Amino acid sequence: YLLENGVIVPPCKDDDVVFVTLFGQALPFDVISTTIFNGKPMYKAQHGFHLVWVFGVDDFGKTVFLTKEEAEKALAEIKKKENK
């Protein structure tokens, strides 16, 4: 009922860890805040003290992943395409 009536189920929440494919690596980022922008969830995540990444739900499965394994698999696919 909720999904049919426009309720969004976010893929992650504050304090979750996501993996961002950046610099050819799968880096862990801590989700530090969530907000709604143009009706969609937007996330701010931090790696260490200085690296902050802002992403939306459309980035999941492209540059942001819920597990390190998914992120590493995506990186392997990118490297495979580059070597063709």
N, CA, C and O atoms as CSV, one atom per row, in Angstrom:
chain,resi,resn,atom,element,x,y,z
A,1,TYR,N,N,0.826,-1.209,0.000
A,1,TYR,CA,C,0.000,0.000,0.000
A,1,TYR,C,C,0.855,1.253,0.000
A,1,TYR,O,O,0.596,2.184,-0.762
A,2,LEU,N,N,1.887,1.282,0.862
A,2,LEU,CA,C,2.713,2.480,0.960
A,2,LEU,C,C,3.459,2.769,-0.339
A,2,LEU,O,O,3.486,3.911,-0.797
A,3,LEU,N,N,4.061,1.747,-0.933
A,3,LEU,CA,C,4.792,1.948,-2.182
A,3,LEU,C,C,3.876,2.396,-3.307
A,3,LEU,O,O,4.257,3.226,-4.133
A,4,GLU,N,N,2.674,1.849,-3.338
A,4,GLU,CA,C,1.714,2.218,-4.365
A,4,GLU,C,C,1.246,3.659,-4.227
A,4,GLU,O,O,0.753,4.246,-5.191
A,5,ASN,N,N,1.395,4.228,-3.048
A,5,ASN,CA,C,0.934,5.589,-2.793
A,5,ASN,C,C,2.076,6.581,-2.636
A,5,ASN,O,O,1.924,7.609,-1.977
A,6,GLY,N,N,3.223,6.274,-3.241
A,6,GLY,CA,C,4.305,7.260,-3.327
A,6,GLY,C,C,5.283,7.306,-2.170
A,6,GLY,O,O,6.121,8.207,-2.123
A,7,VAL,N,N,5.209,6.376,-1.242
A,7,VAL,CA,C,6.173,6.364,-0.152
A,7,VAL,C,C,7.490,5.801,-0.677
A,7,VAL,O,O,7.516,4.739,-1.300
A,8,ILE,N,N,8.577,6.517,-0.422
A,8,ILE,CA,C,9.896,6.111,-0.886
A,8,ILE,C,C,10.576,5.271,0.182
A,8,ILE,O,O,10.618,5.659,1.350
A,9,VAL,N,N,11.106,4.128,-0.212
A,9,VAL,CA,C,11.883,3.293,0.694
A,9,VAL,C,C,13.350,3.535,0.358
A,9,VAL,O,O,13.843,3.035,-0.653
A,10,PRO,N,N,14.051,4.297,1.194
A,10,PRO,CA,C,15.437,4.619,0.867
A,10,PRO,C,C,16.348,3.397,0.968
A,10,PRO,O,O,16.139,2.527,1.813
A,11,PRO,N,N,17.359,3.337,0.101
A,11,PRO,CA,C,18.276,2.202,0.119
A,11,PRO,C,C,19.219,2.206,1.322
A,11,PRO,O,O,19.780,1.167,1.670
A,12,CYS,N,N,19.397,3.360,1.955
A,12,CYS,CA,C,20.253,3.429,3.136
A,12,CYS,C,C,19.758,4.541,4.044
A,12,CYS,O,O,18.857,5.301,3.686
A,13,LYS,N,N,20.360,4.625,5.224
A,13,LYS,CA,C,19.973,5.647,6.201
A,13,LYS,C,C,21.232,6.196,6.855
A,13,LYS,O,O,22.329,5.682,6.634
A,14,ASP,N,N,21.073,7.225,7.648
A,14,ASP,CA,C,22.203,7.801,8.370
A,14,ASP,C,C,22.908,6.722,9.187
A,14,ASP,O,O,22.267,5.823,9.733
A,15,ASP,N,N,24.217,6.822,9.263
A,15,ASP,CA,C,25.101,5.898,9.983
A,15,ASP,C,C,25.368,4.599,9.238
A,15,ASP,O,O,26.150,3.780,9.721
A,16,ASP,N,N,24.751,4.377,8.080
A,16,ASP,CA,C,25.085,3.216,7.262
A,16,ASP,C,C,26.425,3.458,6.570
A,16,ASP,O,O,26.864,4.600,6.427
A,17,VAL,N,N,27.059,2.390,6.149
A,17,VAL,CA,C,28.279,2.484,5.351
A,17,VAL,C,C,27.926,2.092,3.921
A,17,VAL,O,O,27.296,1.062,3.682
A,18,VAL,N,N,28.343,2.930,2.973
A,18,VAL,CA,C,28.199,2.622,1.561
A,18,VAL,C,C,29.591,2.617,0.947
A,18,VAL,O,O,30.537,3.134,1.542
A,19,PHE,N,N,29.718,2.041,-0.232
A,19,PHE,CA,C,31.004,1.978,-0.907
A,19,PHE,C,C,30.908,2.750,-2.210
A,19,PHE,O,O,30.036,2.497,-3.041
A,20,VAL,N,N,31.823,3.697,-2.372
A,20,VAL,CA,C,31.848,4.556,-3.544
A,20,VAL,C,C,33.041,4.153,-4.405
A,20,VAL,O,O,34.156,4.008,-3.905
A,21,THR,N,N,32.799,3.973,-5.698
A,21,THR,CA,C,33.893,3.660,-6.609
A,21,THR,C,C,34.526,4.985,-7.016
A,21,THR,O,O,33.946,5.780,-7.755
A,22,LEU,N,N,35.722,5.189,-6.514
A,22,LEU,CA,C,36.420,6.456,-6.692
A,22,LEU,C,C,37.908,6.178,-6.765
A,22,LEU,O,O,38.438,5.404,-5.967
A,23,PHE,N,N,38.585,6.803,-7.717
A,23,PHE,CA,C,40.038,6.612,-7.882
A,23,PHE,C,C,40.387,5.151,-8.146
A,23,PHE,O,O,41.461,4.696,-7.755
A,24,GLY,N,N,39.493,4.407,-8.806
A,24,GLY,CA,C,39.735,3.011,-9.113
A,24,GLY,C,C,39.667,2.087,-7.913
A,24,GLY,O,O,40.171,0.965,-7.959
A,25,GLN,N,N,39.045,2.554,-6.833
A,25,GLN,CA,C,38.925,1.774,-5.606
A,25,GLN,C,C,37.485,1.782,-5.119
A,25,GLN,O,O,36.674,2.607,-5.540
A,26,ALA,N,N,37.181,0.848,-4.224
A,26,ALA,CA,C,35.887,0.828,-3.538
A,26,ALA,C,C,36.122,1.370,-2.130
A,26,ALA,O,O,36.556,0.639,-1.240
A,27,LEU,N,N,35.836,2.639,-1.940
A,27,LEU,CA,C,36.106,3.291,-0.658
A,27,LEU,C,C,34.861,3.298,0.228
A,27,LEU,O,O,33.767,3.605,-0.245
A,28,PRO,N,N,35.022,2.958,1.526
A,28,PRO,CA,C,33.877,3.006,2.438
A,28,PRO,C,C,33.584,4.446,2.869
A,28,PRO,O,O,34.489,5.199,3.229
A,29,PHE,N,N,32.326,4.801,2.824
A,29,PHE,CA,C,31.871,6.121,3.260
A,29,PHE,C,C,30.777,5.930,4.302
A,29,PHE,O,O,29.906,5.075,4.145
A,30,ASP,N,N,30.824,6.726,5.364
A,30,ASP,CA,C,29.775,6.732,6.380
A,30,ASP,C,C,28.716,7.747,5.980
A,30,ASP,O,O,29.034,8.918,5.771
A,31,VAL,N,N,27.466,7.320,5.869
A,31,VAL,CA,C,26.373,8.246,5.547
A,31,VAL,C,C,26.149,9.130,6.766
A,31,VAL,O,O,25.842,8.638,7.852
A,32,ILE,N,N,26.306,10.453,6.579
A,32,ILE,CA,C,26.213,11.374,7.712
A,32,ILE,C,C,24.925,12.195,7.714
A,32,ILE,O,O,24.541,12.746,8.745
A,33,SER,N,N,24.255,12.278,6.554
A,33,SER,CA,C,22.970,12.982,6.560
A,33,SER,C,C,22.153,12.598,5.332
A,33,SER,O,O,22.687,12.196,4.298
A,34,THR,N,N,20.853,12.734,5.484
A,34,THR,CA,C,19.905,12.455,4.408
A,34,THR,C,C,18.943,13.634,4.322
A,34,THR,O,O,18.505,14.166,5.342
A,35,THR,N,N,18.624,14.030,3.110
A,35,THR,CA,C,17.659,15.098,2.904
A,35,THR,C,C,16.837,14.767,1.662
A,35,THR,O,O,17.167,13.837,0.926
A,36,ILE,N,N,15.796,15.506,1.435
A,36,ILE,CA,C,14.962,15.332,0.242
A,36,ILE,C,C,15.201,16.525,-0.670
A,36,ILE,O,O,15.099,17.675,-0.243
A,37,PHE,N,N,15.522,16.241,-1.941
A,37,PHE,CA,C,15.738,17.289,-2.926
A,37,PHE,C,C,14.930,16.922,-4.164
A,37,PHE,O,O,15.107,15.841,-4.726
A,38,ASN,N,N,14.055,17.807,-4.584
A,38,ASN,CA,C,13.169,17.545,-5.734
A,38,ASN,C,C,12.412,16.231,-5.576
A,38,ASN,O,O,12.211,15.504,-6.549
A,39,GLY,N,N,11.998,15.931,-4.364
A,39,GLY,CA,C,11.192,14.755,-4.102
A,39,GLY,C,C,11.949,13.448,-3.995
A,39,GLY,O,O,11.335,12.391,-3.851
A,40,LYS,N,N,13.288,13.497,-4.063
A,40,LYS,CA,C,14.096,12.283,-3.972
A,40,LYS,C,C,15.107,12.401,-2.839
A,40,LYS,O,O,15.598,13.494,-2.557
A,41,PRO,N,N,15.422,11.288,-2.190
A,41,PRO,CA,C,16.438,11.335,-1.134
A,41,PRO,C,C,17.817,11.668,-1.699
A,41,PRO,O,O,18.212,11.162,-2.749
A,42,MET,N,N,18.534,12.521,-0.990
A,42,MET,CA,C,19.935,12.841,-1.288
A,42,MET,C,C,20.732,12.537,-0.024
A,42,MET,O,O,20.252,12.734,1.092
A,43,TYR,N,N,21.943,12.058,-0.217
A,43,TYR,CA,C,22.767,11.630,0.903
A,43,TYR,C,C,24.100,12.359,0.891
A,43,TYR,O,O,24.640,12.696,-0.162
A,44,LYS,N,N,24.616,12.593,2.092
A,44,LYS,CA,C,25.966,13.099,2.242
A,44,LYS,C,C,26.722,12.041,3.034
A,44,LYS,O,O,26.267,11.599,4.089
A,45,ALA,N,N,27.884,11.637,2.515
A,45,ALA,CA,C,28.682,10.603,3.168
A,45,ALA,C,C,30.124,11.083,3.278
A,45,ALA,O,O,30.577,11.921,2.498
A,46,GLN,N,N,30.828,10.544,4.253
A,46,GLN,CA,C,32.184,10.996,4.528
A,46,GLN,C,C,33.138,9.816,4.643
A,46,GLN,O,O,32.821,8.789,5.243
A,47,HIS,N,N,34.322,9.994,4.045
A,47,HIS,CA,C,35.417,9.020,4.142
A,47,HIS,C,C,36.564,9.741,4.832
A,47,HIS,O,O,37.114,10.698,4.287
A,48,GLY,N,N,36.927,9.290,6.022
A,48,GLY,CA,C,37.968,9.997,6.772
A,48,GLY,C,C,37.468,11.350,7.227
A,48,GLY,O,O,36.284,11.519,7.517
A,49,PHE,N,N,38.378,12.323,7.290
A,49,PHE,CA,C,37.995,13.652,7.775
A,49,PHE,C,C,37.694,14.639,6.664
A,49,PHE,O,O,36.939,15.589,6.874
A,50,HIS,N,N,38.267,14.435,5.484
A,50,HIS,CA,C,38.199,15.484,4.476
A,50,HIS,C,C,37.415,15.147,3.213
A,50,HIS,O,O,37.032,16.057,2.477
A,51,LEU,N,N,37.169,13.888,2.943
A,51,LEU,CA,C,36.519,13.514,1.694
A,51,LEU,C,C,35.020,13.313,1.916
A,51,LEU,O,O,34.606,12.402,2.633
A,52,VAL,N,N,34.213,14.177,1.291
A,52,VAL,CA,C,32.751,14.123,1.416
A,52,VAL,C,C,32.166,13.870,0.028
A,52,VAL,O,O,32.624,14.440,-0.962
A,53,TRP,N,N,31.159,13.016,-0.033
A,53,TRP,CA,C,30.510,12.652,-1.291
A,53,TRP,C,C,29.016,12.864,-1.141
A,53,TRP,O,O,28.418,12.405,-0.168
A,54,VAL,N,N,28.409,13.555,-2.091
A,54,VAL,CA,C,26.967,13.771,-2.096
A,54,VAL,C,C,26.402,12.981,-3.274
A,54,VAL,O,O,26.910,13.069,-4.392
A,55,PHE,N,N,25.356,12.215,-3.016
A,55,PHE,CA,C,24.798,11.364,-4.064
A,55,PHE,C,C,23.305,11.169,-3.849
A,55,PHE,O,O,22.777,11.403,-2.762
A,56,GLY,N,N,22.647,10.738,-4.903
A,56,GLY,CA,C,21.213,10.488,-4.848
A,56,GLY,C,C,20.905,9.023,-5.077
A,56,GLY,O,O,21.806,8.212,-5.295
A,57,VAL,N,N,19.636,8.694,-5.026
A,57,VAL,CA,C,19.227,7.299,-5.201
A,57,VAL,C,C,19.574,6.771,-6.594
A,57,VAL,O,O,19.757,5.566,-6.764
A,58,ASP,N,N,19.667,7.645,-7.580
A,58,ASP,CA,C,20.009,7.212,-8.935
A,58,ASP,C,C,21.461,6.754,-9.057
A,58,ASP,O,O,21.821,6.097,-10.034
A,59,ASP,N,N,22.292,7.092,-8.081
A,59,ASP,CA,C,23.709,6.706,-8.118
A,59,ASP,C,C,23.953,5.284,-7.611
A,59,ASP,O,O,25.027,4.725,-7.831
A,60,PHE,N,N,22.969,4.701,-6.939
A,60,PHE,CA,C,23.130,3.333,-6.451
A,60,PHE,C,C,23.217,2.379,-7.640
A,60,PHE,O,O,22.407,2.435,-8.565
A,61,GLY,N,N,24.202,1.517,-7.592
A,61,GLY,CA,C,24.429,0.574,-8.673
A,61,GLY,C,C,25.294,1.134,-9.787
A,61,GLY,O,O,25.647,0.408,-10.717
A,62,LYS,N,N,25.642,2.411,-9.710
A,62,LYS,CA,C,26.512,3.046,-10.703
A,62,LYS,C,C,27.848,3.416,-10.064
A,62,LYS,O,O,28.897,2.911,-10.465
A,63,THR,N,N,27.802,4.298,-9.068
A,63,THR,CA,C,29.024,4.710,-8.361
A,63,THR,C,C,28.942,4.449,-6.862
A,63,THR,O,O,29.955,4.494,-6.163
A,64,VAL,N,N,27.750,4.179,-6.375
A,64,VAL,CA,C,27.535,3.932,-4.949
A,64,VAL,C,C,26.910,2.549,-4.772
A,64,VAL,O,O,25.977,2.180,-5.484
A,65,PHE,N,N,27.444,1.788,-3.805
A,65,PHE,CA,C,26.997,0.409,-3.602
A,65,PHE,C,C,26.810,0.130,-2.116
A,65,PHE,O,O,27.449,0.756,-1.270
A,66,LEU,N,N,25.937,-0.809,-1.811
A,66,LEU,CA,C,25.657,-1.154,-0.413
A,66,LEU,C,C,26.682,-2.117,0.171
A,66,LEU,O,O,26.829,-2.199,1.391
A,67,THR,N,N,27.397,-2.849,-0.689
A,67,THR,CA,C,28.424,-3.771,-0.196
A,67,THR,C,C,29.721,-3.555,-0.973
A,67,THR,O,O,29.717,-3.087,-2.112
A,68,LYS,N,N,30.814,-3.906,-0.330
A,68,LYS,CA,C,32.116,-3.788,-0.971
A,68,LYS,C,C,32.212,-4.736,-2.163
A,68,LYS,O,O,32.825,-4.405,-3.177
A,69,GLU,N,N,31.607,-5.906,-2.037
A,69,GLU,CA,C,31.645,-6.889,-3.118
A,69,GLU,C,C,30.987,-6.341,-4.384
A,69,GLU,O,O,31.513,-6.520,-5.483
A,70,GLU,N,N,29.836,-5.674,-4.237
A,70,GLU,CA,C,29.152,-5.085,-5.393
A,70,GLU,C,C,30.019,-4.017,-6.045
A,70,GLU,O,O,30.104,-3.939,-7.271
A,71,ALA,N,N,30.661,-3.197,-5.223
A,71,ALA,CA,C,31.510,-2.118,-5.733
A,71,ALA,C,C,32.716,-2.691,-6.479
A,71,ALA,O,O,33.067,-2.209,-7.555
A,72,GLU,N,N,33.346,-3.712,-5.913
A,72,GLU,CA,C,34.504,-4.319,-6.561
A,72,GLU,C,C,34.114,-5.012,-7.866
A,72,GLU,O,O,34.887,-5.007,-8.824
A,73,LYS,N,N,32.940,-5.599,-7.909
A,73,LYS,CA,C,32.452,-6.225,-9.135
A,73,LYS,C,C,32.257,-5.164,-10.224
A,73,LYS,O,O,32.609,-5.393,-11.381
A,74,ALA,N,N,31.703,-4.014,-9.861
A,74,ALA,CA,C,31.511,-2.926,-10.826
A,74,ALA,C,C,32.856,-2.410,-11.328
A,74,ALA,O,O,33.002,-2.118,-12.515
A,75,LEU,N,N,33.834,-2.296,-10.438
A,75,LEU,CA,C,35.166,-1.858,-10.851
A,75,LEU,C,C,35.798,-2.854,-11.813
A,75,LEU,O,O,36.442,-2.458,-12.784
A,76,ALA,N,N,35.616,-4.141,-11.548
A,76,ALA,CA,C,36.150,-5.175,-12.432
A,76,ALA,C,C,35.522,-5.080,-13.816
A,76,ALA,O,O,36.210,-5.262,-14.820
A,77,GLU,N,N,34.223,-4.795,-13.880
A,77,GLU,CA,C,33.544,-4.637,-15.167
A,77,GLU,C,C,34.084,-3.434,-15.937
A,77,GLU,O,O,34.251,-3.492,-17.155
A,78,ILE,N,N,34.353,-2.353,-15.223
A,78,ILE,CA,C,34.902,-1.148,-15.859
A,78,ILE,C,C,36.288,-1.458,-16.431
A,78,ILE,O,O,36.586,-1.097,-17.569
A,79,LYS,N,N,37.124,-2.120,-15.650
A,79,LYS,CA,C,38.472,-2.479,-16.118
A,79,LYS,C,C,38.402,-3.422,-17.306
A,79,LYS,O,O,39.208,-3.327,-18.232
A,80,LYS,N,N,37.439,-4.332,-17.279
A,80,LYS,CA,C,37.264,-5.289,-18.375
A,80,LYS,C,C,36.914,-4.542,-19.673
A,80,LYS,O,O,37.446,-4.857,-20.737
A,81,LYS,N,N,36.021,-3.559,-19.575
A,81,LYS,CA,C,35.627,-2.765,-20.746
A,81,LYS,C,C,36.777,-1.917,-21.256
A,81,LYS,O,O,36.922,-1.734,-22.465
A,82,GLU,N,N,37.601,-1.395,-20.347
A,82,GLU,CA,C,38.733,-0.563,-20.740
A,82,GLU,C,C,39.785,-1.378,-21.482
A,82,GLU,O,O,40.485,-0.844,-22.343
A,83,ASN,N,N,39.906,-2.651,-21.163
A,83,ASN,CA,C,40.922,-3.503,-21.771
A,83,ASN,C,C,40.512,-4.066,-23.130
A,83,ASN,O,O,41.315,-4.722,-23.794
A,84,LYS,N,N,39.280,-3.819,-23.547
A,84,LYS,CA,C,38.815,-4.333,-24.852
A,84,LYS,C,C,39.358,-3.500,-25.974
A,84,LYS,O,O,39.078,-3.778,-27.140
